[in-house]
């Protein structure tokens, strides 16, 4: 942390910025002063920071206050921003670069227990970063599946996108019974099973339906899949309303969900893959 404090002081001189150290601890303040004076004695050329240098300085300041390590460079920020293709993966809106805007680009630490290292950062919008806050993957999934509240920063679709985005970057560290969570949002539960019947030739859907056949029987599962395809073809739609307009198909799906709930431990990881992978 002392080297980080020194670098912060050095950069404040390099970029000709005011040296406000009131928010730092006493021992950190001294190291910041040393860094500033070292740059001054070396007569380091002063200039205005660019977009990425300014962001990195902000992150370093924040990390020092929180006691976090920083091992990223401006090149890491550039690479991550390019990886995002200029859009927030959660809201799908283009990033802005003005200050204090909800759509501004921001750097999120994937694992909040770790610092700013290349493998632990992603670029998301300010509003998405604020919504995630200190949530781990289990918390993100629970929030995505529960009934939305009016004070949410994100809408239902955006929360699901967040869960899918971080599902590939985080591990579930706490027990999570997905079947019970889905039972609180029945229409979503119906839609997930309906979609696996529709996409029955895809890898994840095949694995899910194969497990379901153990408790329902292959015949009924295949009949339901064929009826799903037929209904979707005639309606030219795969919305869940296609399911609700077919009493026979709906009865099948409800019986499938009953079997899934009766064998939650087996279906939880399969549902997780179907919904978020």
ChimeraX attribute file (.defattr): number of C-alpha atoms within 10 A of each C-alpha:
attribute: neighborCount
match mode: 1-to-1
recipient: residues
	/A:1	15
	/A:2	15
	/A:3	12
	/A:4	21
	/A:5	26
	/A:6	23
	/A:7	20
	/A:8	24
	/A:9	27
	/A:10	23
	/A:11	21
	/A:12	22
	/A:13	23
	/A:14	19
	/A:15	17
	/A:16	14
	/A:17	14
	/A:18	8
	/A:19	14
	/A:20	11
	/A:21	15
	/A:22	8
	/A:23	12
	/A:24	17
	/A:25	11
	/A:26	10
	/A:27	10
	/A:28	21
	/A:29	20
	/A:30	17
	/A:31	21
	/A:32	26
	/A:33	19
	/A:34	18
	/A:35	24
	/A:36	22
	/A:37	16
	/A:38	17
	/A:39	20
	/A:40	15
	/A:41	9
	/A:42	8
	/A:43	11
	/A:44	14
	/A:45	11
	/A:46	15
	/A:47	11
	/A:48	11
	/A:49	17
	/A:50	10
	/A:51	12
	/A:52	15
	/A:53	17
	/A:54	14
	/A:55	16
	/A:56	20
	/A:57	17
	/A:58	12
	/A:59	19
	/A:60	22
	/A:61	19
	/A:62	15
	/A:63	18
	/A:64	20
	/A:65	15
	/A:66	11
	/A:67	11
	/A:68	19
	/A:69	15
	/A:70	20
	/A:71	12
	/A:72	18
	/A:73	14
	/A:74	16
	/A:75	12
	/A:76	17
	/A:77	22
	/A:78	13
	/A:79	12
	/A:80	18
	/A:81	20
	/A:82	12
	/A:83	12
	/A:84	15
	/A:85	11
	/A:86	17
	/A:87	20
	/A:88	23
	/A:89	20
	/A:90	22
	/A:91	20
	/A:92	14
	/A:93	14
	/A:94	16
	/A:95	23
	/A:96	18
	/A:97	12
	/A:98	10
	/A:99	9
	/A:100	9
	/A:101	13
	/A:102	17
	/A:103	22
	/A:104	18
	/A:105	25
	/A:106	24
	/A:107	20
	/A:108	20
	/A:109	19
	/A:110	22
	/A:111	18
	/A:112	15
	/A:113	9
	/A:114	13
	/A:115	21
	/A:116	24
	/A:117	14
	/A:118	17
	/A:119	13
	/A:120	17
	/A:121	22
	/A:122	21
	/A:123	26
	/A:124	28
	/A:125	26
	/A:126	21
	/A:127	20
	/A:128	24
	/A:129	19
	/A:130	15
	/A:131	16
	/A:132	21
	/A:133	13
	/A:134	15
	/A:135	15
	/A:136	19
	/A:137	25
	/A:138	20
	/A:139	15
	/A:140	21
	/A:141	24
	/A:142	18
	/A:143	20
	/A:144	22
	/A:145	20
	/A:146	15
	/A:147	11
	/A:148	13
	/A:149	10
	/A:150	8
	/A:151	7
	/A:152	11
	/A:153	14
	/A:154	21
	/A:155	15
	/A:156	16
	/A:157	12
	/A:158	17
	/A:159	26
	/A:160	19
	/A:161	18
	/A:162	25
	/A:163	26
	/A:164	22
	/A:165	15
	/A:166	19
	/A:167	20
	/A:168	11
	/A:169	14
	/A:170	15
	/A:171	12
	/A:172	12
	/A:173	9
	/A:174	10
	/A:175	7
	/A:176	16
	/A:177	16
	/A:178	21
	/A:179	21
	/A:180	12
	/A:181	17
	/A:182	19
	/A:183	16
	/A:184	13
	/A:185	13
	/A:186	12
	/A:187	13
	/A:188	15
	/A:189	20
	/A:190	20
	/A:191	19
	/A:192	18
	/A:193	23
	/A:194	24
	/A:195	19
	/A:196	22
	/A:197	25
	/A:198	21
	/A:199	16
	/A:200	22
	/A:201	12
	/A:202	11
	/A:203	10
	/A:204	18
	/A:205	22
	/A:206	15
	/A:207	16
	/A:208	21
	/A:209	22
	/A:210	16
	/A:211	17
	/A:212	20
	/A:213	16
	/A:214	10
	/A:215	14
	/A:216	17
	/A:217	12
	/A:218	15
	/A:219	10
	/A:220	13
	/A:221	21
	/A:222	15
	/A:223	14
	/A:224	21
	/A:225	21
	/A:226	16
	/A:227	18
	/A:228	24
	/A:229	18
	/A:230	13
	/A:231	19
	/A:232	18
	/A:233	11
	/A:234	9
	/A:235	12
	/A:236	11
	/A:237	11
	/A:238	17
	/A:239	13
	/A:240	17
	/A:241	13
	/A:242	19
	/A:243	22
	/A:244	15
	/A:245	11
	/A:246	13
	/A:247	10
	/A:248	12
	/A:249	21
	/A:250	18
	/A:251	14
	/A:252	17
	/A:253	21
	/A:254	14
	/A:255	13
	/A:256	21
	/A:257	19
	/A:258	12
	/A:259	17
	/A:260	21
	/A:261	18
	/A:262	13
	/A:263	14
	/A:264	17
	/A:265	13
	/A:266	14
	/A:267	20
	/A:268	18
	/A:269	16
	/A:270	18
	/A:271	23
	/A:272	16
	/A:273	16
	/A:274	18
	/A:275	19
	/A:276	16
	/A:277	13
